Amino acid sequence: MAYGFDTLQIHAGARPDPATGARQVPIYQTTAYVFRDAEHAAALFNLQEVGYIYSRLTNPTVAALQERVATLEGGVGAVCCSSGHAAQIMALFPLMGPGLNVVVSTRLYGGSITQFSQTIKRFGWSATFVDFDDLDAVAAAIDDNTRAVFCESIANPGGYITDLDAVAKIADAAGLPLIVDNTSATPYLCRPIEHGATLVVHSMTKYLTGNGTVTGGVVVDSGNFDWSASDKFPSLSEPEPAYHGLKFHETFGPLAFTFHGIAIGLRDLGMTLNPQAAHYTLMGIETLSLRMERHVLNAEKVAGWLESHPTIEAVTYAGLASSPYHDRVARICPKGAGGLFTIALKGGYDACTRFVDSLELFSHVANLGDTRSLVIHSASTTHRQLSPEQQTAAGAAPNVVRISIGIEDAADIIADLDQALTKAHG
Ligand SMILES: *Cc1c(COP(=O)(O)O)cnc(C)c1O
């Protein structure tokens, strides 16, 4: 039977514990698992049998979460990682190599821009940044050394919506996987695989856990990409020396990327999610749809109110009729444009810092996707490492404040913003 989203967010990946009947997924706080015998151990190590060896690779609590997120995203498998940034490296790792590049959107989470523009160079990888609203530029940026295309569904922090169908078409024509960071939308609002994405990554730190308790990430595989169609992805299509010449794609078919992520990625990079964190995220996901509905409802009310406020120059929320992305919302994220947007203050940088310091209900933190309303002045914090041009391109100009709308009473959120805006411009 095909269950709906609200049912799957509670039940996918979870079954009564075979040992005790425990209804909730137990926290398997264990490092290792006893082998039945030497033959069983050898089969597990040869990847001839699937089972638990050591928790850097697999753990039953983490496995339940992997199955749940994969199901909600409509993928065939998933690999959980220790953070959203770890998930991004884990997504690229099987595809990339020295001298190869990834084509990425200029509109990304600030930390992702730094990761892609600076740190991945240490691996000999590079990123080509393009405006993903300029589809010709995306196609033109792809060259013989490109191995992936990367963007966010609802881009953090500006609330831009990427035309995933159009970008997927370009990646497909070039024989490349499209990787979509779906953190800000969650699978409740957007299902990138239905729009042609090959891989979906998340910072589970945000809405999936939902209450600011966990750092975690996940890579979901659609299972739709033919890794053997070209010679571009030898890690997946060619013999793997570390497993006696096993070919991941030939052996595991649509699960090749997931198996590679566990057997090579987690084994050797070790960016493993711990079972306690997986437990918190499983609990969070049980109420994902309810929270996202409220985040959207509140964001729509607050963004509409802010738009008509005399001290506000602009509100980027794609859910507003005035947004250039409004039409895309209906196609890409039909249940709403999320709970994250930016506002530009007429008073500039100084008004922004006074505004942030005057808020009382809002917390000034470097996080988003919490039950609580959060605020940050990106230009002085998360986007501080970027040049002014990069800041503006990323939607984080000096007079811009990012707001993550919580699930409190909308009237209380608005009252707090109102008093702080008055103080900021007083
Ligand atoms: C937070 C975030 C990340 C990074 O995730 P961490 O869990 O902090 O490592 C990546 N992408 C987006 C869109 C984010 O919001």
PDBQT file of the ligand as one rigid body, heavy atoms in Angstrom, charges set to zero:
ROOT
HETATM    1  C1  LIG A 501      23.211  24.783   7.336  1.00  0.00    +0.000 C 
HETATM    2  C2  LIG A 501      23.246  24.485   5.910  1.00  0.00    +0.000 A 
HETATM    3  C3  LIG A 501      24.271  23.696   5.373  1.00  0.00    +0.000 A 
HETATM    4  C4  LIG A 501      25.398  23.144   6.208  1.00  0.00    +0.000 C 
HETATM    5  O1  LIG A 501      24.904  22.226   7.129  1.00  0.00    +0.000 OA
HETATM    6  P1  LIG A 501      25.611  21.899   8.540  1.00  0.00    +0.000 P 
HETATM    7  O2  LIG A 501      24.724  20.869   9.130  1.00  0.00    +0.000 OA
HETATM    8  O3  LIG A 501      25.661  23.177   9.306  1.00  0.00    +0.000 OA
HETATM    9  O4  LIG A 501      26.981  21.395   8.195  1.00  0.00    +0.000 OA
HETATM   10  C5  LIG A 501      24.246  23.440   4.012  1.00  0.00    +0.000 A 
HETATM   11  N1  LIG A 501      23.268  23.920   3.225  1.00  0.00    +0.000 NA
HETATM   12  C6  LIG A 501      22.269  24.681   3.723  1.00  0.00    +0.000 A 
HETATM   13  C7  LIG A 501      21.224  25.171   2.803  1.00  0.00    +0.000 C 
HETATM   14  C8  LIG A 501      22.232  24.984   5.075  1.00  0.00    +0.000 A 
HETATM   15  O5  LIG A 501      21.234  25.738   5.551  1.00  0.00    +0.000 OA
ENDROOT
TORSDOF 0
